[in-house]
Amino acid sequence: MNLARRTGDVSHWWSAIGQPEPSDPLPGDAEADVVIVGAGYTGLWAAYYLSELRPDLEVRLVEQRFAGYGASGRNGGWLSATVTGGLDGYARTHPRADVARFQQAMIDAVAEVIAVAERHGIDAGIRRGGTLLVARNAAQEERARDLVARAERWPTLGAVLLGPEESAARVRVAETRAAVWEPHCARIDPARLVRGLAALVRARGVRIHEGTTARSIAPGRVVTDRGVIRARHVLRATEGFTAGLDGERRTWVPMNSSMIITDPLPEEAWAAIGWRGYETLEDLSHRYTYAQRTPDGRIALGGRGYPYRFGSRTDLDGDIPEHTVRELRDILVSWFPTLAGAGIAHGWSGVLGVPRNWRATVAYDRDSGLGWAGGYVGTGVTATNLAGRTLADLVAGESTDRTTLPWVDQRARRWEPEPLRWLGIHGLYRAYGIADRIETRGAARTSFVARLGDRISGRTG
């Protein structure tokens, strides 16, 4: 019997508020000043800021299903200031002052998203409580201490090492030995945020052509299944679905992430767990797991599950295998043993875009008019806001502090062809699983298997 009463169906977030029917499909060939492919956070933020910078431009978005259908409506709801790729990694290739600017820009973006939601009356269940990263064995504790030591070189992070009692005062996760708390994160309801953004840009005259699938992108045009849109500026904001575009199969791989959500928990369960500060929560395993306490008193918890489908294929509606639901529920109960009898209301999955160098990017070529942003590797809720603002600056010809940040115009090599891509990704995650088991059995330090995996994959940062 399936452990979740509902699976797939895009996500719990959308099921809770009602999935929208696709509207305004492209009626045929058209022209605009700017066309954005993908109506998730990145595309919507770019449209929002373009409508402020250049209200004279006609902006259109193309979306295969409905706005927020992809990762923007399925994610874990972390409005986090994390810089994908790591600050130390960027410091090896860029001036330290530029990396510090990048981190501050991400911190500012957390506040910007909250401010925009408040200004426009978007109720996205936002609660700023920081992030708690828990260590549950000796090797994870070593990584927690190392994280704080490295964070001391970047004071704006504000990372603090907590002992087991201090951590339990925030959230009582079983077997916690230490934790790291960082202040720059808020919990959100992702679908409510993306729904609000879509309504906002539509009210500003931006057309979102839903139910319209882009087939290919080229300078000056986007070819869709319903016609061709011609525009001076063409922006790609397709994240985990990028591989479906002609010629982009090996640009970014669509990595799967899966989630479950509990039934609303009774007050006695919260009394045992704590979590009154609404921190976002993550463990320090290599196949990490992340969670939030939702506005309606549930726990939403996610992890990788089955990491990658052969040939960079993507799911359509959040399908999730039963064994992945079972694995995530087992993790939930290992964190909170008192929830052994809690019901699982929904399980779903989605894809996120992963470049070969594991770093997100924003780019725009003025000569061709082509731009793109993404590759957030699962940390995109905040990064999409900064990316959207940066794309708007670049299209508008504005020179700002954002347009010179280290992630602008960086390039990553293409992923290996199949079957090397499938073998490499699955081999990597199997190695991380082995490393987690070794550490759970009592290893005092981070497993050599995990360190080797980080080096081979390029994830070290």
N, C-alpha and C positions, 0 to 999 in steps of 0.2 A: 504494500500500500504506500502511495506517495506520502511523504512527510509534510508536504505543503498542500493546503487545500486548493491553492491556485498556483499555477506556474505559467511562465511566459507572459503573454498578453502585454508585452512591452515592459511594464514595471508596475509595482505597487503604487508608486507616486502618481502615475497617470490613471490607474484604476480608481484611486481614491477620489480624484476630482473629475473623472470622465474624459476619455480620449476624444479629442476633437475630430470631426470629419474634415478631410482635406478640402480646402476651398481655393477658389481663384486659380484653377489650373491654367497653364499657359495656353491661350487660345490659338496660337499659331506663331509664325515669325513675328519678331518684335525688335524694337530698338530702345536703348536706355543709355544713360551716361555711365552707370556702374551696374554690373551684374555680379552678384555674390552667389556662389554655389554652396549650398548648405545653410539651413536655417536653424542651427544650434546656437549655443552661446556666442561663439566667435563671430558668425555671420550677423547675428542680431546686434551684438555690441558694435560691430563695425558700422552697421546701418544707423544705429542710434547716434554715434558720434559724428558720422558724416552728415546726418540731418542737422546737427548743430553747427558744424564747421562750414558746410556748403549746402545750405537749404535749397540752392538753385539747381542742384544735381538731381536727376531722376535716378533713383536707386531701386533695383528689383532684386529679389532673392528667388532662388530655385531650390525646391525641396522635394525629395522623392516621395515622402509620405505626408507628414505634418510637422510644423515647427516644434523642435524638441524631441523628435522621434528617436534620435540617436543617443549618444552618451549624455547629452544635456538633460534628458528626461529620465535617465536610468541610474545616475551615479550615486555615490554614497553621501552626497550633501555636505562636503567639506569645503568651506570657503577659506582656504589655507594659503599662507604666504610662501609656501615651499617653492624654491627655485629648482626646477627639474634639471638634473645634470650635476647638481651640487656646487656650492660656492667654491670649495677648494679646487674642483675640477676646472671651473672657469678661470680661477686665479692662475692656473698654469698656462693659460693661453691669452689672457687679457690683463690689462693693468688692474691692480687691486682696487683702486678708487672706482673704476667702472663697474666692477663686480659688486662693490658696496652700493653703488647707485641702483643696480639691478635689484638687489635685495630690498632696498628701501622702496623702490617702485612697486614691488609686489606687496609690501606691507601697506603702502598707500592704496593699492587696488582693493584690498579687503575693505578698507574704509569707504572707498568709492562705490563699491557695489551696495553696501549698506545704505549709503547716502542716497543713491539713485532710487533704491527700493522705497525708502522713506519719502523722498520727494514726490514720487509718482504714485504712492499708495499701493505698492505691490506687496501683498501679504505673503511672504515666503517663509514664514516661521523662523526668522533669523534670530539666533541667540548666540552672542559672542561669549565663549567660555574657554578659549584656548584649546590646545591639544595635549593629551596625555599619552605618552609612549611607554608602555609597561614592559618590564623585563621579568621573565618568569623562570629563568634558569641562569646558571653561572655565566655561560657564554653571552647570553643576552644582556646580563648585567655589565659585562665587560664592554659591550657595544654601547650601552647607555652612558657609561662613564666616558667613553671615547667621544660620543656625540657631544656631550657637554664640554669636554676639553677642546674640541674643534670649534664649538660655537663661541667659545671665549675669544676667538680671533675675529668674530663677527658680532660685536656687542648688541647690534640692533635686534638680533634674534631673541634675546631675552631668555635663553634656555636655562632651566634650573633643574639640578639633580635632586630627586626626592628619595627618601628612604621608604621602606615598606609601610610604616605607619602614616607618613605624610601622603603617600599615594592612596592608601586606603581611606584617608579622610576625604578624598575626592571621589574615587570609585573603588569599590572593593572587588578587585579581580583576584581570583584564587591564585595562590602561590607566587604572588608578586614579591620580588626581591629588591627592586628599585624601579624608578620611573624617571622620565624626563618630561617636564611641563614646559610648553612654549605658548606665549600669549596670543600670537597673531593668527587666530582661526575662529570661525563661527560655524555653527550648524545651520543648514538651510533645508528647505523642501525644494529639491531641484526642479520638479515639474511646475510648481507654482511660480518659481522665478522665471523660467523660460516662457511660460504662458503669459506672464505679465509683460515681459520684454516684447514678445510678439505683438501683443495688443498695443503697446506703446509706439512701436515703429509704424504699425499700420495707421495709427491715429495721426502720424506725421506724414502720411502720404506714401509710405514705402509699400510696394506691392510684394506679397509673398506668394509665389506660384507653387502651391502645394500639389501633391499628386503628379509631379513633373520630374522625371528622372534625367539628370545630366548624363550624357554618354561620353562627351569629350570636351576638352577645354583647349582653346588656342588663342593667340593674340587677336583681340577684337571680337571674339564670338564664343558662345557656348552652344553646343549641339545637344538637344534634348529629344526625348521621345515624342514631344508635342510641337516641335519647331525649333528654330534657331533664334537666339537672342544675340544681337550685335551691340557692342558697347566699347567705349574707349578703355575702360578699366574693367578687368575681369579678375575677381578674387576667388580663390579656392579655400573653402572653410569646411572641408569634408571629413577631417579627423580620421576615425577608424574605417570609414567607408571610401577612403581615397583610392584603395586598390581596385575598386570597381570602375574607375575611369580609364579610358583607353590610354595606354602608355604609362600608367602609374602603378602597375602591379607590384613593383619592388621598391616603391618610394618609401612608404611606411607600412609596417605590417599591422593588421588588425588583431590586437591581443584581446582575449576574452577576460572579462571580470564578471563574477556572479554575486548575487545577493539573496539574502532571505530577510524576512521581517516577521516579528512575533505578533501575536494578538496583543491588544492593550494589556499591560501588566497591572495587577492589583497593587494597592498602596503598600501592603505588607511586603511585596517583592521589592519595591523601591526602597523600603526601609532597610532591607537586607543588603541591597546593592549600593545605596547612596546615590551618587551621580546627580547631585542637586545643582551642580554648576554647569551642566549641559556641555561638558568638554567633549570634543571629538576624541575617539579612543582607538589606539592601534597597539598591536604587540610588536616586538622586535625580532620575530622570526624572519627567516629568509623568504618564505612564501607568506608574506605578511597578511594580516587580517585587520580590517578597519570597521569601525562601528560608530553609531550615533544614537542618542536618546531622542526620539521624535517628539514633535509637539503634542501628539495625542497619546503619549505614554507607552510607546513600543520601543523595541530595540531593532534597528536595522543593521545587519552585519554582512560584510562582503569579503571576498577573497578571489584568488585567480581561478580555481576550479580547473577546467580543461583549457589550457592557455591559448591554443592556436589551432585553426582548422587548415587542412592542407590546401595549398593554392591560394592562400589569403582570402578564403571564403568567409562571408559574414552571415550571421543568423538574420532572420527577418523580424521576428516578434519577441525576442527575449527568451527563447526556448532555453531550458536548463535541464541537464540530466538529473535523474533522481539521486544518483550517488553523490553529486555535487551538493544537493540540498542536505543530504545526510552528513557529509563532511563538515559543512558549515554549521549545521545544528550541533554536531559533536564539539566543535570549537566553542560555540556559544555556551554549552553546558560545562565545558572545561573551565571557562572563564567564570561562569556563574552557576555553580552546582545546584543552587536552589531553583533554577529554571528547568530542571529535568522534565517537568511535566507541562511546560509552557507550550501552547499551540503555535505552529508556524502558519501564518496566514498566506504568505505568498513567497515564491522564489522566481528569480528572473536573471537574465544575463545581458551583457552588452559588450561592445568592442570599443577599444581606445587605440589611438594611433601611436605607433612606436617607431621613431627613426632609428637608423643603424647606430648612431652615436648616443642614443637615449637622451637627446636634448631637444626641447621644444624650440620652435623658430618662427620668426616673422620675416617676410621678404616681400619686396616690391621692385619690379624692373620698370623704370620710367619709359624706356624706349619701346618695350612691347606692351606695356600696360597690364602685365600679368603680376599678380600678387598672391600670396598664400600665408596661412598661419596654422599652426597645430603641432602635432607630435607631442602631446602633453604628458604621455606616459602615465595617465591616471591622476595627474595633479592639475587639471585644467580649469576648475570652476573659477578660480581667481585669475589664472593666467589668461583665460579667454578675454577678460575685461581689458587687461593691459594690451593684449594682442589686438583686440578690436580698436582700441584708441590709437594704437600705433599704426595700424593699417589706414585708419581715417586720416591721420597726420600725413602719411606718405602719399596717399592719393590726392590729398588737398595741396600737396607741395609745401607743407609746413615743416620747418626744421625745429625740432623740440628735443628736450632731454630724452624723451622716449625713443626717438628715431636713431639714437647712437648707442643704445644699450647693447650688451654683448650678444644677445640672441638674434639681433637684427642681421639679416643677410648671411647667416652662417649656412654652411652646406654640409650635408652628411652623404657618405657614399651609399649606393643602393644596396638593398639586402641581397643575399645570395639567392640564386635560382633554386627551384625545387629539384630534388627532394632535400637539398642541403638546408634550406630554410626550415622546413618542418623538423628535420632531424636535430638541427642546432637548437631550436627553441624548446622542443620537448626534452632534449638532453639536458639543457640548462635547468629547466624546472624540475626535472627528476633529480639532478644534482642538489638543488636547493632543498628538495624534500629529504634526501639522504642526510644532508647537513643538519637539518632540523631534528631528525631522529637521533643523530649522533649527539647533538647538544642536549636533547631532552634526557638522554640516558646518563648525563653527568659530565660531559666534556667541559673543562674549565675555561676554554677559550673558543673563539670563533673557529668553526671547522675549516680545515685546509680545503675541503671540497668546495665550500662556499667562496672562499677567497680566490680559488682558481676559476670558478664560474664567473665571478665578477671581472676578473682580468680578461678572460676569453671573450666575454660578451661586450666589454667596453663600458660596463656600468660603474666602474670605480670613479669616485668623484669626491 
